[in-house]
């Protein structure tokens, strides 16, 4: 009886690898088809594509900007410093169409910048990274006054300690 059991175990045929291979092939084909359906917009309502002519027109348009000059600001420095005055002049990079609005706000912008420059300590003015930090602070204050969509950048034209 033990001999018969051993003979039956040896006679079992090997299982076929065909279902495994067929499953992998179907998985790859299904994945590729799903990717294509999603990518082409057939599935999940993809974005509408622009005609090629409209795409080139949109790429050719560069953002139009204007510059609004700010009157020079002279700030007197504390008596304990080696310098007496700070002379500052800048221009605002403004989105097209907002130049007149920003020019109407210039008195308020000058007031904000003048107040900020008077509050800055002498150590902050003389450090190597001072100009970058001051520029960022002043731009933020100008954007609070005018709105972030109107003024894109603040360009420092003159920054002289004398």
Buried (B, 14 or more C-beta within 10 A) or exposed (E): EEEEEEEEEEEEEEEEEEEEEEEEEEEEEEEEEEEEEEEEEEEEEEEEEEEEEEEEEEEEEEEEBBEBEBEEBEBEBEEEBEBEEBEBBBBBBBBEEBBEBBBEBBEEBBEBBBEBBEEBEBEEBEEEEBEEEBBEBBBEBBBEBBBEEBBBBBBBEEBEBE
